[in-house]
């Protein structure tokens, strides 16, 4: 469960406060696949960065798996992220001096996982890159680099995956491959996935779509049903079928 209560973000601009996110509250149940959409400047990436603990909110609280990350210091946040969150960046953020296999091994080795090697190899195979394991990022296409990034994000089996425009730098074919990987891993591992995106294909594949505009939640859809903006999306109960008279 991810829960945000009255979370806001304000920065200084020209000596004046500039609201990036107005106070908003959201709850995302464990195992849900959520797409966050909105125009540029709507606060999507800021919201994701706050969920990841990469930035601090100006107000409100953020809890993930019942732990308030807004109260954690940087060391505690780093430990929490290592065990709980996988993050996929638009620009891949692979380490250029490491091979594809070594990039996937990094989070496992940080956790002192004794099976780091075989697990990393298995993940590269799962994303279709076993033959490219020994190649460096500069030797890989953009689509291949993002597939390595997906494998790395899932390496430690985190319960939550956060992705910031994971198909934004890819052509439609490679974007579809990355999208298929996200949905497959979500289905097979039951993780919570929150994706910031402009891609309508991701929105259609998601179980829930949250829309932002000017730092505010202006839409929250679950299975085609409207929910209150800023509230937890719930599927409405079906009403009993009425018998026809006569």
C-alpha positions in Angstrom: 0.0 0.0 0.0 1.2 3.5 -0.9 -0.6 6.3 1.0 -0.1 10.0 0.5 -1.9 12.4 2.8 -2.1 16.1 1.9 1.2 15.9 0.1 2.4 19.2 -1.4 5.6 20.5 -3.0 6.5 24.2 -3.2 9.7 25.6 -4.6 11.1 29.2 -4.7 11.1 30.9 -8.0 12.2 34.5 -8.4 12.0 34.9 -4.6 8.3 33.8 -4.6 6.8 30.4 -3.7 5.8 28.3 -6.7 3.5 25.4 -6.0 4.5 22.3 -8.0 2.0 20.0 -6.3 -1.0 21.3 -4.4 -2.0 19.2 -1.3 -3.3 15.9 -2.5 -4.2 12.6 -1.0 -4.0 9.2 -2.7 -4.0 5.5 -1.8 -2.7 2.8 -4.1 -3.4 -0.7 -3.0 -0.7 -3.4 -3.1 -0.5 -5.1 -6.4 -2.2 -2.4 -8.5 -0.8 -1.1 -11.8 -1.3 2.6 -12.0 -0.5 5.1 -14.8 0.0 8.7 -13.9 -0.7 11.0 -16.8 -1.0 14.8 -17.5 0.6 17.5 -19.6 4.2 18.6 -19.1 4.6 20.6 -15.9 1.6 19.0 -14.3 3.7 17.6 -11.4 3.8 13.9 -12.6 7.6 13.3 -12.2 7.6 15.4 -8.9 4.9 13.1 -7.5 6.9 10.0 -8.5 10.1 11.4 -7.0 8.3 12.1 -3.7 7.0 8.5 -3.7 10.6 7.2 -4.2 12.0 9.4 -1.5 14.3 11.1 -4.0 12.8 14.4 -3.0 11.1 15.7 0.2 7.5 17.1 0.3 6.8 20.6 1.5 3.9 19.2 3.5 2.0 16.0 4.2 3.1 12.4 4.7 3.9 9.5 2.5 3.8 6.0 3.8 4.8 2.8 1.9 4.0 -0.5 3.4 3.0 1.3 6.6 6.4 3.1 6.9 6.4 6.9 6.8 9.3 7.7 4.5 8.9 11.4 5.3 10.3 10.7 8.7 13.4 8.8 7.5 16.9 10.2 7.3 18.9 9.7 4.1 20.6 6.5 5.3 17.3 5.0 6.4 15.8 6.0 3.0 18.6 4.4 1.1 18.1 1.1 3.0 14.4 1.3 2.5 14.6 1.9 -1.2 17.1 -0.9 -1.6 14.6 -3.4 -0.2 11.3 -2.0 -1.2 11.5 0.1 -4.4 12.7 -0.5 -7.9 13.0 2.6 -10.1 13.1 2.8 -13.9 14.3 6.1 -15.4 13.5 7.5 -18.8 17.2 8.0 -19.5 18.1 4.5 -18.3 20.9 5.5 -15.8 23.0 2.5 -16.4 26.6 2.6 -15.2 28.7 3.0 -18.4 31.7 1.1 -17.1 29.7 -2.0 -16.3 28.4 -4.6 -18.6 24.6 -5.4 -18.9 25.0 -8.3 -16.5 27.1 -6.3 -14.0 24.5 -3.5 -14.1 21.7 -5.9 -13.1 24.0 -7.5 -10.4 24.7 -4.1 -8.7 21.5 -4.0 -6.5 21.8 -7.6 -5.6 25.5 -7.2 -4.6 24.5 -4.1 -2.5 22.1 -6.4 -0.6 24.9 -9.1 -0.3 22.7 -11.6 -2.1 24.8 -14.8 -2.5 22.9 -15.7 -5.7 23.6 -12.4 -7.4 25.2 -13.9 -10.5 22.6 -16.6 -11.3 19.7 -14.2 -10.5 21.1 -11.5 -12.8 21.6 -14.0 -15.6 18.0 -15.2 -15.2 16.7 -11.6 -15.4 18.7 -10.8 -18.5 17.3 -14.0 -20.1 13.8 -13.0 -19.0 14.1 -9.6 -20.9 15.6 -11.4 -23.9 19.2 -10.1 -23.5 21.2 -13.1 -22.4 23.4 -12.9 -25.6 24.2 -9.3 -24.8 25.2 -9.9 -21.1 28.8 -8.9 -21.8 28.1 -5.7 -23.7 28.5 -2.3 -22.2 25.6 0.3 -22.4 27.3 2.2 -25.3 27.2 -1.0 -27.3 23.4 -1.5 -26.7 20.5 0.2 -28.4 18.1 2.4 -26.5 15.6 -0.3 -26.3 18.1 -2.8 -25.0 19.4 -0.4 -22.4 15.9 0.1 -21.1 15.3 -3.6 -20.9 18.5 -3.9 -18.8 17.1 -1.1 -16.6 13.8 -3.0 -16.2 15.8 -6.2 -15.2 17.8 -4.2 -12.7 14.7 -2.6 -11.2 13.2 -6.1 -10.5 16.5 -7.6 -9.4 15.9 -7.5 -5.6 12.2 -8.5 -6.0 10.9 -5.2 -4.6 7.2 -5.0 -3.8 6.9 -1.6 -5.5 8.2 -0.5 -9.0 8.2 3.2 -9.9 8.9 4.2 -13.5 9.3 7.7 -15.0 8.4 7.7 -18.7 10.0 4.3 -19.3 9.1 4.4 -23.0 9.7 8.1 -23.5 13.0 7.8 -25.3 12.0 4.7 -27.3 10.4 4.1 -30.7 7.0 2.5 -30.7 8.3 -1.1 -31.3 10.8 -0.9 -28.4 8.3 0.9 -26.2 5.9 -2.0 -26.8 8.5 -4.5 -25.7 9.3 -2.6 -22.5 5.5 -2.2 -21.8 5.1 -6.0 -22.3 7.9 -6.6 -19.8 6.3 -4.4 -17.2 2.9 -5.9 -17.5 4.3 -9.5 -17.5 6.5 -8.9 -14.4 3.5 -7.2 -12.7 1.3 -10.1 -13.4 3.8 -12.8 -12.5 5.2 -11.1 -9.3 2.2 -9.2 -8.1 4.2 -6.0 -7.5 2.7 -2.5 -7.2 3.6 -0.6 -10.4 3.3 3.2 -10.7 4.2 4.6 -14.1 4.4 8.2 -15.1 3.7 8.3 -18.8 2.3 10.1 -21.9 1.9 6.8 -23.6 -1.8 5.9 -24.2 -0.9 2.2 -24.6 0.4 2.2 -21.0 -2.7 3.9 -19.9 -4.9 1.3 -21.5 -2.9 -1.5 -20.0 -3.0 0.0 -16.5 -5.6 -1.0 -14.0 -6.0 2.6 -12.9 -5.2 6.0 -14.4 -4.6 9.1 -12.3 -4.5 12.4 -14.2 -2.8 15.6 -13.0 -3.1 19.1 -14.2 -1.3 22.1 -12.7 -0.3 20.1 -9.6 -3.8 18.8 -8.8 -5.5 15.5 -9.3 -8.2 16.1 -11.9 -9.1 12.5 -12.7 -8.9 9.0 -11.2 -10.3 6.1 -13.3 -10.5 2.4 -12.4 -11.8 -0.1 -15.0 -13.5 2.7 -16.9 -15.4 4.0 -13.8 -14.9 7.5 -12.5 -13.8 7.9 -8.9 -13.4 11.1 -6.8 -10.3 13.1 -7.7 -7.6 12.5 -5.0 -9.4 9.6 -3.4 -8.6 5.9 -3.5 -10.1 4.3 -6.5 -12.6 1.6 -5.8 -14.6 -0.6 -8.0 -18.3 0.1 -7.4 -20.4 -2.7 -6.0 -22.7 -4.2 -8.5 -26.4 -3.8 -7.7 -28.7 -6.8 -7.6 -30.5 -7.5 -10.9 -34.2 -6.5 -10.7 -36.7 -9.0 -11.8 -39.1 -8.0 -14.6 -42.7 -7.8 -13.6 -45.4 -9.4 -15.5 
